[in-house]
């Protein structure tokens, strides 16, 4: 598996306090996730391997989301491709997809 050179523990939360009204406010967290990808994204993996990679990414996101919530965040933004990455062809992304009738 390929991971980012920058450790997950060093990932930074940017907590922003946004003023909604004169008395109403909330805290939002923005999380940048270093997605765990297969060694070669141009080579298809099995659905089981794809699911394992996505579960690893979900575990990382879950930890980050809990930390943000503990710090008071009520809105948490994560990257669009945080579960499976982005460097795929039409054929190699297939194991990461779910067939919804």
Rosetta blueprint (number, residue, H / E / L):
1 X L
2 X E
3 X L
4 X L
5 X L
6 X L
7 X L
8 X H
9 X H
10 X H
11 X L
12 X L
13 X E
14 X E
15 X E
16 X E
17 X E
18 X E
19 X E
20 X L
21 X L
22 X L
23 X L
24 X L
25 X E
26 X E
27 X E
28 X E
29 X E
30 X E
31 X E
32 X L
33 X L
34 X L
35 X L
36 X L
37 X E
38 X L
39 X L
40 X L
41 X L
42 X L
43 X L
44 X L
45 X L
46 X L
47 X H
48 X H
49 X H
50 X H
51 X H
52 X H
53 X H
54 X H
55 X H
56 X H
57 X H
58 X H
59 X H
60 X H
61 X H
62 X H
63 X H
64 X H
65 X H
66 X H
67 X H
68 X H
69 X H
70 X H
71 X L
72 X L
73 X E
74 X E
75 X E
76 X E
77 X E
78 X E
79 X L
80 X L
81 X L
82 X L
83 X L
84 X L
85 X L
86 X L
87 X L
88 X L
89 X L
90 X L
91 X L
92 X L
93 X L
94 X H
95 X H
96 X H
97 X L
98 X L
99 X L
100 X L
101 X L
